Amino acid sequence: MKSSKISPSVSKKGEVISIIGSSGSGKSTFLRSINLLESPSGGEILYHGDNVLEKGYDLTTYRERLGMVFQSFNLFENLNVLENAIVAQTTVLKRDRKEAESIAKANLEKVGMGNNTGKLNQNNFQGDKNNV
């Protein structure tokens, strides 16, 4: 198997990078490796200068700070839009409900869903589900 050096970096808060490639080129494997859903066969994954592959690295804290969007969006259909945007904050990040709700509302507003915090239903377009 051919190996390559890949060195993406995000240096400014809010900066976004894109990973573009043909089908089967390893984009999903790369992303899964960053989140350690796949075991990298070599190299380093540096987060704030620390190698997350080092023995004893606090992976729970690392994963709390790392976001990943899947191609298939599995929302909790028993929860409304707002609750779906709150649940990870209160469960994983241990934010109190009021703070999580405030952040969720602000983020939903940023993607044009500030007025659409009610029930998920067949009328929610796939794009709206992506935004949640």
N, C-alpha and C positions, 0 to 999 in steps of 0.2 A: 504494500500500500504506500502510495506517495504521501509524504508529509509536507506541510507548508507552514511557514511562520505567518501567523495572523496577529496583528497588533492594533486592534481598534482601541481607541481611548475616548473617554468622555471627560473633559476637563472643566466644563462650566456647568453650574446647576441649570437644569432645564434643557441642556443640549441633547440632541437626538442623533443617532446614527442609523443608517439603513444598511441592510445586508441584502444584496441583490445577486441572484445567480440562477442558472437554469435548473430545471427539475433534476433532482438527484445529485446536485453538486455539494451537498453537505450543510446547507443553511440551517436546517432544523437540528441536525446533529451538533453543530457548533453551538447553537443556542441552548440545547439540552445539556451540553458539556459545561457551559458557563454556570448553569444552575445546579450542576452535578446530578442531573437526572440520568446522565450517561457518565461513565468513568473515563476520563481522558487517558490516553495511552502514554502521554508524556507532556513535557512542557510545564508551564506555570499559568496560573490564573491569578493575576494581581488585583487586589481590591484595596484601594488606599495604601498601596505600597507593600501590602502583605500578601504572601502566597496562600490562597485558600486551600491548596492541596497539601500544605504542611500538616504533619501529625499534630493534633491538639488544637487546630484552628476552630474557633466557635462557628460552626456551620449554621446553627440556628439563627444567630444574630445576622450573619451574612445573608441568609435567605429572607429574613425580615426586611432587608433593605434593597433587595433585588426584585425587580418587576419582570414579569414574563407574560406575554399575550399569546394565547394559543389560536390556531386557525379555527378551531371549533369552540364556540363560546358557550360554556355550560353555566348558565345562571340558575339560581335557585328559583324555580317557577312558583314555589309557595310564598316567595317574598316579593314585595314590590320593587320598583327600580331603586328607590332610595335605600331600602333595606339591603339590597344586593351591593350597593356602594358603601355601606357601613360595616357589613359583617366581617370582612377581613381586618379592618382597622381595629375593631373591638376584640376580635378573637386572637389575631396574630400580633398586632402592635400594642395591644392592651390599652388603647386609648379609651377615655371615658366616652359614654354615648353622646353627650352634648358636643364635645370637640369633634368626634367622628362625623356626626351629622352635619356640623358646620363645614367641615372639609369636603364631605360628599356633595353637599349642595353647591359649593363653590366649583368643584370639579365638573359636576353635571352642567352647571351654567356655562363653563368654558367650552363644552362640546355641544351647546345648543339644546340641552335637555332640562334646563332649569324648571320648565313648566310641566315636564313629563316625569313626575316622580311617583305616579300611581302604579296600578297593577300592570304586570307584564301580561300581554295577551297577543293574539294573532295579529293585531293591528300594529304591534311594534315591528318596524322594519328591521331586517338583519343589520343594517348600518347602525340603527339605534342600539341594538343589543351589543354591537361592537363597542359603542361608546360607553356603555355601562361598565 
